[in-house]
Amino acid sequence: MPDHKPTHIILGAGGHARVMAEALRLCDLTLQGHLGPFAGQGLGPYLGTDSALTDVAHRDAFVLIGLGFVNTDSMNRRKHILNSVAPDRLATLVHPSAILSPSAQIDAGAFVAAGAIIGTGTKVGLGAIVNTGAIVDHDCLIGANTHVATGARLAGGVTVMDDCLIGTGAVVRQGITIGTGAIVAAGAVVVRDVPAAVTVMGVPAR
């Protein structure tokens, strides 16, 4: 019988792309190669720069967004990709050591990294990242193209809208809403709602 296992192409050449490539292999999935500004290590054959995305998106392969999200510029780059690739060509990737509730929903293009925990009734939106060791408890909503960074902790019923960054080690109290495009700095403790397009930091976050 021929092997009909789908193949994958990573867009990116840096550290986040390598993390995704490793997770892909641990899931016994096939990596066809990568696109980026340069040839990265451990990412399979180099298929060209980002300008080749349109051509690659029409191949018999799924696209993984291997670009990190650390500021507004990188958020906008990821958003452009999400608008350029049809959702049915975006791969959803969950590291085998992540813990997912059976009732959690992980949308196209999302990545759940090693050691992350996704609770009961939680939804992780289109192209979102829940990074290494992050905890997203029950009934949360993580919007499209949002990054919950390494070690962040979201209590139950938290809503994080699209294009947000929840920084490394940040803590968000139950029932909080974080508006579109907001940034929660590393180590912040959020105890009240955060408006759209602002940055908060500190303990408590302001």
N, C-alpha and C positions, 0 to 999 in steps of 0.2 A: 504494500500500500504506500502511495506517495505521502510525503510529510506536508501537511497543509497548515502547519503552525504559522501564525502571522509573524511578520517581521516588524521591526521598529527602527525609527530614525530619531536621534536626539538632536534637538536644536540647542547648541551651546558647546563650549569647549573648556569650561572652567571647573571649579570644584563641585558645584551643584550638579553639573552634567555627569561628572564621574560618580557621584553618589547615586544618581539615578541609574547609571549604567550597571553599577554593582547590584543594585536592587533588582534590576531587570534580569540579570544572569541568575541571581538567587531564586527568582521565580521561574527559572527554566524557560525564559522567553528569548527570542532571537534578536540580536542587535545588528542591523544592516550597516550602520555607520552614523556619521554626525555632520552637521553643518555648523559653521561658526566663522569668526574672523581669522582663525588660525587652526591648525591641526592640533587637537588635544590628545593626551595620552589615555590609553585604556578605553577608548571610545569607538574602536573599530575604524574602518576606512573613512578618510576625509572626503566628503561629498561636495564641498564647495562652501561659499560664503552664504550669509543669510539671504542674499538676493536669489538664490536657487530654491527658496522655500516653495514658490508656486509650482515649480516643476516637481519637487519632491512630494508635495501634497497630493499629486495625482498618481504617484506610484502605488503599488500594492503593498503599502506599509502604513503603520500608524506613527503619529508624531508625538514625541515626548518633549515638553518644554523644559529644557535643562538650563534655564537662566535663573539665577538667584534673584531675590527681591529684597533689597536693602535700603532703597530710597525711592523718591518719586520718579527719577529717570528710569530705573530698572522696572518699576511698576508699569510705566507707560510702554516700555518695550514689550513686556509680557502681554499687555492689553492689545497691542497692535497684532501680535501673533494670534491671539485668541480670535481677533476679528478677521484674520486672514485664512484660517484653517477651519473647514467645516467640522462641527462637533463630532460627526461620525468618523472623522479621521484622527481625532485626538485620543491618545491612549490614557487610560486610568491606571495608575501604578500604586500598589500597596506593598510595602516591604513585608516579607514573611514574618518578621518579629513584631510587627504592629499588632495591636489588639483592637478589633472592631466588634461592636455590638451587631448582632444579626439584624437589628432594625435600623442601623445607620445607613445613610445613603451617600455614596461617593460619586460625584458627577464626572463627566468626561474631562480629561485633561488634568485631573487632580492628582496630587502625589501625597501619600501618607508614608512618612519615613520611619526608620528603625525605632522601635520602642515607643512610638506614639500610641495613645489610647483615645479611641473615639467611642463616646457613650451612647446609651439608648436613645433612639429617636433623633439623633443629630444628623444634620445634612451638611456636607462639605461641597461647596459649589464649584462651578465650572473653572478649571484651571487653578484652583486653590492649592496651597501647600500647608500641610500640617507637619512640621519638621521634627527632627530627632527628639524623642523623649517628651514631646508636648502632650498635654492632657486636655481634651475637650470633652466635658462631662455631658450629661443627658440633656436632650431637647435644645441643643444649641443650633444656631444657623451661622455657618461660615460662608460669606458671600463669594461671588466670582472673583478670581484673581487676587484673593487675599492670602497673606502669609502669616501663619501662626508659627513664630520662630522657635528655635531650639529651647526646650525646657519651659515654655510658657504654660500657664495653667488657667483654664477657663472653667468656672463653676457652672452649675446647671442653668439652663434657660438664657444663656448669653446670646445676643444677636450681634454679629460683626458684619457690617455691610460690605459692598464690593470695594476692591482696590485698597484695602487696609493693610497695615503692617502692625502686628502685635509682637513687640521686640523680645529678645532672648530673656527668659526668666521672668517676664511680666506676669502679674496675677490680676484676674478680672473677677470681681464679685458676682454672685448669682443675679440673674435678671437684668444685667446691664445691657444697654444698646450702644454700639460704637458706630458712628456715622460714616458714610461713604468717604473714602480717601483719607481717613484719619490715621495718624501714626501714634502708637503707644510705645514710648521709649523702653529700652532694656531695663529690667528691674523695677518698672513702675508698678504701683498697686492701684487699680482703678476701682473706685467705690461709688462713682456716679456716672451717669450717661456722658458720652463724649460726642460733641457736635461733629458734623462733617468737616473734612478738610482742615483739621487742626492737629497739632502735635501736643501730647501731654506727657509729663514725666514726673518722677518723684514719688514719695510716699507720704500722704496719698497723692495720686496723680493730679496735676493741675495744668 
